[in-house]
Amino acid sequence: MFLVVFRNRKRADIDAVAYEGDADRMLALARTQPGFLDFRSYTAEDGEVVAISEWADEASARAWGRHGEHAPIQQRGRAEFYEDYTLFACADPRIHRFERHDS
């Protein structure tokens, strides 16, 4: 598994409708990409967003980053939507799971 964590803050003056449209299109497209496993996004009280995507492997995640429709949206994000962001990428993350099984 390859894990990508995208922490970001959006600009105060963004076109929220345009951002949501781009985000919805990119998620729908990402879901069709080879190696895509899952995506979740969480917003903190202070407005910071943490988005987590899971991929089968690094090659799949990198291919998504270079996808012909994704790359221009990334550029638009830097130009119009994001105040700042940090991207973390992790190959072979150590995973611990817990599931409650009531008897």
Secondary structure as UniProt FT lines:
FT   STRAND          2..10
FT   TURN            12..13
FT   HELIX           16..30
FT   TURN            31..32
FT   TURN            34..35
FT   STRAND          36..43
FT   TURN            45..46
FT   STRAND          49..55
FT   HELIX           58..66
FT   TURN            68..69
FT   HELIX           70..76
FT   HELIX           77..81
FT   STRAND          82..91
//
